[in-house]
């Protein structure tokens, strides 16, 4: 017959207190920040347009073949697609282009989209709604320009800049 012996302790149970820790802030690459910002810009742009369909008279105007002051045509639709394809491609290009080219592209495209975004207020009947949309989009565009403008640089070492054999210097550093 097996005996099972249970032991008890008279000491009170003590909770082990975990040391207070802080969350680690990992460095996010600028290219990822830019891609996320362009994605946010596109979501804002799309949702303002989609919710805009609920503005009285908009759907009727579209059914009558007009958007704002423009006739609906293949030219209008192609222009609208091109206008939106550029920031859509900036999502991918921000991740894929070399840093120097990406920086310039982000600065130029974001700066060009500031007046495009402000133009969306022209003739807006629901100023609070469209105004908020434009302000939010402008905040994201300014954020994109700030990320691109302040892109961190790496200093070239004197050995790398003057050495005819850069690969040899790199190999020595890695060893």
BAPA-80413 format. One record per residue: residue number from 1; x, y, z of N, C-alpha, C in turn; residue in three letters. Coordinates in pm, 1 decimal. Example, Ala and Ser with C-alpha at 12.3 -4.5 7.8 and 13.67 -1.06 7.14 Angstrom:
n  n.c1  n.c2  n.c3  ca.c1  ca.c2  ca.c3  c.c1  c.c2  c.c3  res
1  1319.0  -569.0  780.0  1230.0  -450.0  780.0  1320.0  -330.0  780.0  Ala
2  1285.0  -225.0  708.0  1367.0  -106.0  714.0  1290.0  3.0  787.0  Ser
This chain:
n  n.c1  n.c2  n.c3  ca.c1  ca.c2  ca.c3  c.c1  c.c2  c.c3  res
1  84.3  -114.8  0.0  0.0  0.0  0.0  90.6  123.3  0.0  Unk
2  55.1  216.0  -86.2  131.4  339.8  -96.7  75.5  444.4  -3.1  Unk
3  165.1  512.4  62.3  123.4  620.0  150.6  149.8  753.2  83.2  Unk
4  55.9  835.4  90.3  71.2  969.4  37.0  82.7  1063.6  154.9  Unk
5  193.8  1129.2  162.3  215.6  1218.0  275.8  203.7  1361.2  224.4  Unk
6  117.0  1435.3  283.5  100.2  1576.0  248.2  165.6  1659.8  355.3  Unk
7  240.0  1754.4  313.0  302.1  1842.3  410.5  238.0  1979.3  399.9  Unk
8  225.8  2042.8  507.3  170.5  2178.2  506.9  271.3  2269.6  572.5  Unk
9  263.1  2390.7  536.8  353.7  2488.9  595.6  271.3  2592.6  671.0  Unk
10  330.1  2643.3  771.5  259.2  2743.4  850.2  299.7  2884.3  809.8  Unk
11  393.6  2894.2  714.6  435.1  3026.5  669.1  328.6  3083.7  576.2  Unk
12  303.8  3212.6  588.7  204.0  3271.9  498.1  257.1  3272.7  355.6  Unk
13  165.0  3258.5  261.5  205.3  3261.4  121.1  249.7  3402.4  85.4  Unk
14  363.0  3411.8  26.0  415.0  3541.9  -12.9  407.8  3553.4  -163.7  Unk
15  357.7  3664.5  -206.3  355.3  3684.9  -351.1  490.1  3740.7  -393.0  Unk
16  539.3  3687.9  -499.9  666.6  3736.7  -549.4  638.0  3858.9  -634.9  Unk
17  699.4  3964.4  -598.2  675.6  4089.1  -669.4  773.0  4098.7  -786.3  Unk
18  717.7  4118.8  -902.9  800.6  4132.7  -1022.5  857.2  4274.6  -1026.0  Unk
19  980.4  4286.3  -1066.0  1036.7  4421.2  -1074.9  962.2  4501.7  -1182.2  Unk
20  948.7  4629.1  -1156.4  883.7  4715.8  -1253.9  973.9  4728.2  -1374.6  Unk
21  916.5  4705.6  -1489.7  994.6  4715.6  -1612.8  928.9  4816.3  -1704.6  Unk
22  1007.2  4869.4  -1791.4  954.4  4961.3  -1891.0  949.7  4890.6  -2025.0  Unk
23  858.0  4933.3  -2107.3  848.0  4875.7  -2240.3  966.2  4920.8  -2324.8  Unk
24  1011.3  4831.9  -2407.8  1125.1  4862.7  -2492.7  1076.2  4935.4  -2617.0  Unk
25  1132.4  5051.1  -2641.1  1102.5  5124.2  -2763.6  1200.9  5080.9  -2870.3  Unk
26  1153.9  4997.6  -2960.8  1242.3  4952.8  -3067.3  1240.2  5055.8  -3178.9  Unk
27  1353.7  5075.8  -3237.3  1367.6  5173.7  -3344.7  1293.9  5123.1  -3468.9  Unk
28  1200.9  5203.1  -3516.6  1124.8  5168.9  -3636.3  1193.1  5237.0  -3754.5  Unk
29  1223.7  5162.7  -3859.3  1288.7  5224.1  -3975.4  1201.2  5335.3  -4034.6  Unk
30  1265.1  5440.0  -4082.6  1192.4  5552.6  -4140.8  1107.3  5504.6  -4257.7  Unk
31  1157.9  5412.3  -4335.1  1081.0  5362.5  -4449.8  949.0  5299.2  -4404.8  Unk
32  949.0  5230.7  -4292.2  825.8  5171.0  -4239.5  730.4  5279.2  -4188.9  Unk
33  785.1  5382.7  -4124.6  701.6  5493.6  -4078.8  634.7  5562.9  -4197.7  Unk
34  711.6  5582.1  -4304.0  657.1  5647.5  -4423.1  548.7  5561.9  -4488.7  Unk
35  573.5  5433.2  -4500.3  473.0  5344.1  -4559.5  344.6  5344.2  -4475.4  Unk
36  359.7  5343.6  -4343.2  242.4  5347.5  -4255.0  168.1  5480.7  -4269.1  Unk
37  242.4  5589.4  -4281.6  178.3  5720.0  -4296.2  103.4  5730.7  -4428.7  Unk
38  162.7  5681.5  -4537.6  92.2  5682.8  -4666.4  -31.8  5593.9  -4661.8  Unk
39  -23.4  5483.2  -4590.5  -140.1  5395.8  -4574.9  -249.8  5469.9  -4498.8  Unk
40  -213.6  5539.4  -4393.1  -310.8  5618.2  -4317.0  -372.6  5726.7  -4404.0  Unk
41  -289.9  5792.0  -4483.1  -339.6  5895.7  -4573.9  -444.1  5837.8  -4669.0  Unk
42  -413.3  5720.5  -4724.5  -507.0  5659.5  -4819.5  -637.2  5617.7  -4751.3  Unk
43  -628.7  5564.9  -4629.8  -750.9  5530.1  -4556.6  -835.6  5654.8  -4532.4  Unk
44  -773.5  5762.4  -4487.2  -847.9  5885.9  -4465.6  -913.0  5934.4  -4594.5  Unk
45  -835.1  5937.1  -4701.2  -886.3  5984.3  -4830.1  -1005.4  5899.8  -4874.8  Unk
46  -991.4  5768.4  -4865.3  -1099.1  5678.3  -4908.7  -1223.6  5694.2  -4821.3  Unk
47  -1204.8  5700.3  -4689.7  -1321.1  5709.9  -4601.3  -1393.0  5842.9  -4614.5  Unk
48  -1320.4  5950.6  -4636.3  -1386.9  6079.6  -4659.0  -1469.9  6072.0  -4787.3  Unk
49  -1413.4  6011.1  -4892.2  -1489.6  5996.6  -5016.6  -1611.6  5906.4  -4998.3  Unk
50  -1592.4  5794.5  -4930.4  -1704.0  5700.3  -4911.6  -1813.4  5763.7  -4825.6  Unk
51  -1775.1  5823.2  -4713.6  -1875.6  5887.1  -4627.9  -1937.9  6008.6  -4696.6  Unk
52  -1865.4  6068.1  -4789.2  -1918.2  6180.9  -4865.8  -2039.2  6144.0  -4949.6  Unk
53  -2051.9  6016.3  -4985.5  -2169.3  5971.7  -5062.1  -2299.0  5991.5  -4983.6  Unk
54  -2288.3  6003.1  -4851.1  -2407.0  6023.1  -4767.6  -2446.9  6169.7  -4757.6  Unk
55  -2367.1  6257.9  -4816.9  -2402.1  6399.5  -4821.4  -2519.8  6415.5  -4917.7  Unk
56  -2625.3  6483.9  -4875.1  -2742.4  6500.4  -4962.9  -2705.0  6559.3  -5099.1  Unk
57  -2755.0  6495.9  -5202.7  -2736.4  6543.7  -5338.6  -2617.5  6486.2  -5411.7  Unk
58  -2522.6  6427.5  -5341.1  -2400.0  6376.8  -5405.4  -2431.7  6261.6  -5500.8  Unk
59  -2505.3  6162.7  -5453.6  -2536.5  6046.6  -5538.0  -2619.5  6089.4  -5658.6  Unk
60  -2714.0  6179.9  -5638.4  -2795.7  6228.6  -5750.2  -2708.8  6296.3  -5855.6  Unk
61  -2610.5  6377.7  -5809.3  -2519.2  6443.1  -5903.6  -2437.4  6339.6  -5980.7  Unk
62  -2392.2  6237.5  -5911.4  -2314.1  6132.5  -5978.0  -2400.7  6061.8  -6081.4  Unk
63  -2524.4  6031.5  -6044.2  -2615.1  5965.5  -6138.7  -2646.3  6055.2  -6258.5  Unk
64  -2639.3  6187.0  -6238.3  -2658.7  6281.3  -6348.5  -2529.5  6304.1  -6426.9  Unk
65  -2420.4  6237.9  -6385.2  -2295.8  6245.6  -6460.7  -2203.2  6358.3  -6419.8  Unk
66  -2214.1  6406.3  -6294.3  -2128.1  6515.6  -6249.3  -2069.1  6486.7  -6111.9  Unk
67  -1943.2  6527.2  -6095.1  -1877.3  6524.5  -5965.2  -1820.6  6664.4  -5946.0  Unk
68  -1871.8  6731.3  -5842.9  -1836.8  6870.5  -5816.3  -1867.8  6951.1  -5942.8  Unk
69  -1768.0  7006.7  -6008.0  -1789.2  7085.1  -6130.4  -1749.6  7008.3  -6256.0  Unk
70  -1718.8  6881.0  -6239.4  -1663.1  6804.2  -6350.5  -1764.4  6705.0  -6405.8  Unk
71  -1763.5  6691.6  -6539.2  -1845.5  6588.0  -6602.7  -1777.8  6453.4  -6583.1  Unk
72  -1858.4  6353.2  -6548.6  -1803.7  6218.2  -6538.0  -1771.8  6168.7  -6678.2  Unk
73  -1649.2  6129.4  -6698.0  -1604.2  6080.4  -6828.1  -1485.9  5988.1  -6803.9  Unk
74  -1441.7  5927.1  -6909.9  -1323.9  5841.3  -6897.9  -1202.6  5924.6  -6856.5  Unk
75  -1194.4  6046.8  -6907.8  -1083.7  6135.2  -6872.3  -1087.0  6167.8  -6723.1  Unk
76  -1206.0  6200.7  -6669.8  -1218.2  6230.4  -6526.4  -1177.9  6108.6  -6443.9  Unk
77  -1230.7  5991.6  -6478.8  -1201.2  5870.2  -6401.2  -1053.7  5833.1  -6408.5  Unk
78  -993.0  5848.1  -6525.7  -850.4  5818.6  -6540.6  -766.9  5916.7  -6458.1  Unk
79  -805.9  6044.1  -6460.0  -734.6  6144.9  -6380.8  -748.0  6115.1  -6231.5  Unk
80  -867.8  6080.0  -6187.4  -890.3  6048.5  -6045.3  -809.4  5925.5  -6004.7  Unk
81  -806.4  5824.5  -6089.9  -728.1  5704.7  -6059.8  -579.2  5738.1  -6050.4  Unk
82  -531.0  5817.7  -6143.5  -389.7  5857.8  -6141.1  -358.3  5936.1  -6014.5  Unk
83  -448.4  6026.7  -5977.7  -429.4  6107.6  -5858.2  -419.0  6020.9  -5733.3  Unk
84  -492.5  5913.4  -5728.1  -489.3  5825.1  -5611.5  -382.7  5717.5  -5622.5  Unk
85  -343.3  5681.3  -5743.9  -241.2  5577.6  -5760.7  -105.6  5623.8  -5707.8  Unk
86  -78.5  5752.1  -5717.0  52.0  5802.8  -5672.8  73.2  5777.7  -5523.6  Unk
87  -17.5  5821.9  -5433.4  5.9  5789.5  -5292.0  -3.0  5640.2  -5262.4  Unk
88  -82.3  5567.4  -5339.7  -87.9  5421.5  -5320.4  49.3  5360.6  -5349.0  Unk
89  111.9  5402.8  -5457.2  244.5  5351.2  -5489.2  351.0  5400.2  -5390.3  Unk
90  326.2  5514.7  -5327.2  422.0  5564.1  -5228.7  432.3  5469.9  -5109.1  Unk
91  327.9  5393.6  -5082.7  333.6  5294.8  -4974.5  444.1  5193.9  -5004.9  Unk
92  442.4  5141.1  -5125.9  542.0  5040.8  -5167.3  678.3  5105.7  -5188.0  Unk
93  679.9  5218.9  -5255.6  807.1  5283.4  -5287.4  881.9  5327.8  -5161.9  Unk
94  807.7  5366.2  -5058.4  873.6  5406.9  -4932.9  953.3  5291.8  -4872.6  Unk
95  909.3  5170.4  -4896.6  980.2  5053.1  -4844.9  1086.0  5000.6  -4942.1  Unk
96  1064.2  5021.4  -5072.2  1148.1  4956.5  -5172.7  1262.8  5043.4  -5225.0  Unk
97  1244.3  5173.9  -5227.7  1347.7  5260.8  -5285.1  1466.2  5276.5  -5189.9  Unk
98  1583.8  5303.9  -5245.1  1698.0  5336.9  -5158.3  1664.8  5462.6  -5077.2  Unk
99  1725.5  5475.9  -4961.6  1692.7  5583.6  -4867.9  1697.7  5722.1  -4931.9  Unk
100  1801.4  5752.7  -5003.5  1815.3  5887.0  -5063.3  1702.4  5915.3  -5162.6  Unk
101  1671.2  5820.3  -5247.8  1565.1  5838.5  -5347.4  1428.3  5844.5  -5278.9  Unk
102  1407.6  5758.2  -5179.8  1282.0  5757.0  -5105.8  1259.7  5888.6  -5034.1  Unk
103  1364.3  5940.8  -4974.8  1352.7  6068.9  -4903.3  1305.2  6178.2  -4997.4  Unk
104  1369.2  6190.4  -5112.2  1333.2  6293.6  -5209.8  1191.0  6271.0  -5261.4  Unk
105  1158.7  6147.0  -5296.3  1024.7  6116.9  -5348.7  916.6  6150.4  -5246.2  Unk
106  938.8  6115.4  -5120.8  840.2  6144.2  -5016.4  823.7  6293.5  -4995.3  Unk
107  932.6  6366.8  -4994.2  923.9  6512.6  -4977.5  847.0  6576.6  -5092.8  Unk
108  879.4  6537.9  -5215.9  816.4  6597.6  -5333.2  668.2  6560.9  -5341.0  Unk
109  637.2  6432.9  -5330.0  498.2  6388.7  -5345.5  410.4  6443.9  -5233.0  Unk
110  457.5  6439.2  -5109.9  377.0  6492.8  -4999.0  354.0  6642.6  -5016.9  Unk
111  456.8  6715.8  -5058.3  442.0  6860.8  -5079.6  342.7  6889.2  -5192.9  Unk
112  344.5  6808.9  -5298.5  250.5  6828.4  -5409.1  106.8  6794.1  -5369.6  Unk
113  90.5  6704.3  -5273.7  -44.4  6664.4  -5232.2  -106.6  6760.4  -5130.7  Unk
114  -29.6  6851.3  -5076.6  -87.9  6950.9  -4986.3  -191.6  7035.7  -5060.2  Unk
115  -159.2  7099.2  -5174.3  -262.9  7176.5  -5244.2  -375.9  7089.2  -5299.8  Unk
116  -343.8  6967.7  -5340.9  -447.5  6875.9  -5389.6  -547.9  6848.4  -5278.3  Unk
117  -496.6  6826.4  -5158.6  -582.3  6797.4  -5042.9  -666.7  6919.7  -5006.2  Unk
118  -606.1  7036.2  -5005.4  -679.5  7158.5  -4971.5  -788.6  7185.5  -5075.1  Unk
119  -762.0  7153.8  -5200.9  -861.3  7175.3  -5307.7  -991.3  7100.1  -5279.4  Unk
120  -982.6  6990.5  -5206.3  -1103.1  6912.8  -5175.8  -1204.2  6991.3  -5092.3  Unk
121  -1163.2  7101.1  -5034.4  -1256.7  7186.1  -4960.1  -1339.3  7275.8  -5052.9  Unk
122  -1293.0  7293.5  -5176.9  -1363.4  7381.8  -5270.4  -1507.0  7333.5  -5290.8  Unk
123  -1598.1  7421.1  -5266.1  -1739.4  7390.5  -5287.2  -1799.7  7293.0  -5188.2  Unk
124  -1730.4  7263.8  -5079.5  -1781.8  7167.5  -4981.2  -1901.5  7227.0  -4908.4  Unk
125  -2011.2  7151.3  -4907.7  -2130.3  7198.9  -4837.8  -2125.5  7160.4  -4690.0  Unk
126  -2063.1  7052.0  -4657.9  -2049.1  7007.2  -4518.7  -1908.4  7042.8  -4473.0  Unk
127  -1889.8  7167.7  -4435.2  -1756.6  7218.5  -4404.7  -1692.1  7150.2  -4284.6  Unk
128  -1769.1  7118.0  -4180.9  -1710.6  7049.9  -4064.8  -1656.9  6913.2  -4104.5  Unk
129  -1736.9  6837.9  -4177.3  -1697.2  6702.5  -4218.2  -1575.5  6706.4  -4310.3  Unk
130  -1586.8  6780.7  -4421.8  -1475.7  6785.5  -4516.9  -1355.6  6859.8  -4457.8  Unk
131  -1382.2  6960.3  -4375.4  -1273.1  7032.6  -4310.1  -1192.2  6941.6  -4219.8  Unk
132  -1262.2  6860.0  -4140.5  -1192.3  6765.5  -4053.4  -1111.4  6666.3  -4137.2  Unk
133  -1170.8  6615.5  -4244.6  -1098.8  6522.7  -4331.8  -972.7  6584.1  -4388.5  Unk
134  -982.0  6707.7  -4435.9  -865.8  6776.3  -4493.6  -760.6  6802.4  -4386.4  Unk
135  -801.3  6845.1  -4268.0  -705.2  6870.9  -4160.7  -631.4  6742.5  -4122.7  Unk
136  -703.6  6632.2  -4109.9  -639.4  6504.8  -4075.7  -542.9  6460.4  -4185.3  Unk
137  -583.3  6475.4  -4310.9  -495.4  6438.6  -4422.3  -371.0  6527.5  -4424.3  Unk
138  -388.3  6656.9  -4396.6  -273.2  6748.0  -4392.8  -177.5  6712.6  -4279.6  Unk
139  -231.9  6671.9  -4165.8  -146.0  6629.1  -4054.6  -58.8  6511.4  -4097.8  Unk
140  -118.4  6416.1  -4167.5  -40.9  6300.0  -4212.8  62.6  6342.2  -4317.1  Unk
141  26.5  6432.0  -4408.3  122.8  6478.5  -4508.2  239.4  6552.9  -4442.6  Unk
142  211.1  6633.8  -4342.1  318.6  6703.4  -4269.4  406.1  6602.0  -4197.2  Unk
143  346.0  6499.2  -4139.3  421.4  6393.3  -4073.3  513.3  6322.7  -4173.2  Unk
144  461.5  6295.7  -4292.8  543.6  6232.2  -4397.6  662.7  6321.5  -4431.2  Unk
145  636.0  6451.0  -4450.1  746.2  6542.2  -4483.6  846.8  6551.1  -4368.5  Unk
146  799.1  6548.6  -4244.9  889.8  6553.2  -4129.1  975.4  6427.9  -4122.7  Unk
147  913.1  6310.2  -4138.3  991.0  6185.4  -4136.6  1097.9  6187.0  -4245.2  Unk
148  1058.0  6228.7  -4366.3  1153.3  6229.2  -4477.5  1262.9  6333.2  -4455.4  Unk
149  1225.6  6451.1  -4409.0  1322.6  6559.6  -4389.7  1424.9  6525.2  -4282.0  Unk
150  1379.1  6461.4  -4175.3  1468.5  6431.1  -4062.1  1524.7  6289.6  -4068.7  Unk
151  1523.5  6228.8  -4184.7  1575.8  6092.9  -4201.9  1718.2  6087.9  -4145.1  Unk
152  1746.1  5997.8  -4051.2  1881.0  5993.4  -3991.3  1988.4  5961.6  -4094.9  Unk
153  2100.2  6022.7  -4075.3  2214.3  5999.9  -4163.5  2319.9  5921.4  -4086.4  Unk
154  2400.5  5847.8  -4158.7  2512.8  5779.1  -4096.1  2639.9  5850.9  -4139.5  Unk
155  2728.3  5869.9  -4044.9  2854.9  5936.6  -4074.8  2950.5  5835.2  -4134.8  Unk
156  3017.2  5875.0  -4240.3  3117.2  5788.2  -4300.6  3246.1  5801.8  -4221.0  Unk
157  3308.7  5690.5  -4188.9  3433.7  5696.9  -4112.3  3546.5  5743.4  -4203.4  Unk
158  3650.5  5797.7  -4144.0  3764.7  5847.2  -4221.5  3830.7  5733.7  -4298.5  Unk
159  3840.4  5613.4  -4237.9  3901.9  5499.4  -4307.1  3822.2  5460.6  -4429.9  Unk
160  3690.9  5455.9  -4417.9  3607.8  5414.2  -4530.0  3611.6  5517.7  -4640.8  Unk
161  3612.5  5644.4  -4603.8  3609.3  5750.0  -4704.2  3740.5  5760.3  -4780.3  Unk
162  3854.7  5727.9  -4716.4  3984.3  5746.1  -4782.0  4045.8  5616.3  -4831.9  Unk
163  3997.6  5504.4  -4785.5  4058.7  5377.0  -4819.9  4019.6  5332.9  -4960.2  Unk
164  4120.2  5292.8  -5041.3  4085.9  5240.9  -5174.0  4020.7  5103.0  -5164.4  Unk
165  4042.8  5032.7  -5054.8  3987.6  4898.7  -5038.2  3879.6  4900.9  -4929.4  Unk
166  3762.6  4948.7  -4962.9  3654.6  4960.7  -4864.5  3609.0  4825.2  -4813.2  Unk
167  3609.3  4725.4  -4900.2  3567.3  4591.4  -4857.4  3663.7  4536.4  -4752.6  Unk
168  3793.6  4565.9  -4767.2  3891.9  4520.1  -4669.6  3869.2  4583.1  -4533.2  Unk
169  3833.8  4711.2  -4532.3  3806.4  4779.5  -4406.7  3682.7  4719.5  -4341.3  Unk
170  3579.2  4694.5  -4418.9  3456.9  4634.8  -4364.9  3485.1  4496.3  -4307.3  Unk
171  3569.0  4417.8  -4376.8  3599.7  4283.2  -4330.8  3677.1  4289.0  -4198.4  Unk
172  3766.9  4387.0  -4185.4  3842.5  4401.9  -4061.3  3749.8  4438.2  -3945.6  Unk
173  3653.0  4524.6  -3970.9  3560.6  4566.2  -3866.2  3471.8  4452.5  -3819.8  Unk
174  3434.8  4365.4  -3912.7  3345.5  4255.6  -3879.3  3418.5  4145.0  -3804.8  Unk
175  3549.7  4138.3  -3819.8  3628.1  4030.4  -3756.7  3644.8  4049.2  -3609.4  Unk
